[in-house]
Amino acid sequence: MPRRRILVIDDDPLMVRSIRRILRAHDVEEAGTLADGLAALRSREPYDLVLCDLRLPDGSGATLEERWPEGRGRVVYVTGGACTRDESDFLAHPERRWLSKPFSIANLRGVVDTVLGEA
């Protein structure tokens, strides 16, 4: 698979470092807030995939789809587990992909390969 551009929107530096290391075959950029992630999505060449934490200091990652509609199908949500009912309903949508922290290297690579294979 060719190198792809991936944006990780997550406020946990350790999580971002781990994802970077696991996905080192790709160009991985990071944003620590939803606002920074949205700015990156608007200001640069298109990303092939976005990994977005569901809970960020400045808002819910669940708003990403409505604020960046051209990215539908290229977002994988990441959650720490305990979800509100609204978040659970959001993730239950059959076209949405998500990972629960902690996730395995194989699970991360698998969902990334699936999304990038569909791009």
Secondary structure, DSSP 8 states (H G I E B T S, - for coil): ----EEEEE-S-HHHHHHHHHHTTTSEEEEESSHHHHHHHHHHSS--SEEEEESEETTEEGGGHHHHSGGGTTSEEEEE-S---HHHHHHHTSTT-EEEESS--HHHHHHHHHHHHHH-
